Amino acid sequence: MEKIIKVGVQGIILDASRRKVLLGKRKNCFGAGSWGLPGGHLEYGESFEEAITREMAEETGLIAKKIKTIGAFNTPVLPDSHHVQIACLIEAYEGVPQIMEPDKCEVLDFYDLDALPEPLFFSSQPILREFRKNRSL
């Protein structure tokens, strides 16, 4: 069986206080019932910034205005699938978060970085863990 490597992007979107992060509760997809950062897969030819801008708009209705790529994280999924997640800190954005894909997300809200809901989506865990350690990334 062919081994697959995919590249994903995930966005850390903070509220005005910079103490809460936007998370969505996944449904009808891999990781259903878990809480994850907005994001998705990189499309051919996209930059990381273009990908997270597209994914944010598709999922939350927010428009990214300033983005900082802060790291890459290995997140193997299954024995034959491997994802590399690119973490992006959204330093400025416009709009109010709303569920744009109700078939894939049942709740979308800001949660205190020190009291995150559980369970966290497996590929968001290392990104959030690292960001919480060093919030100035």
Order of alpha helices (4+ residues) and beta strands (2+ residues): beta-beta-beta-beta-alpha-beta-beta-beta-alpha
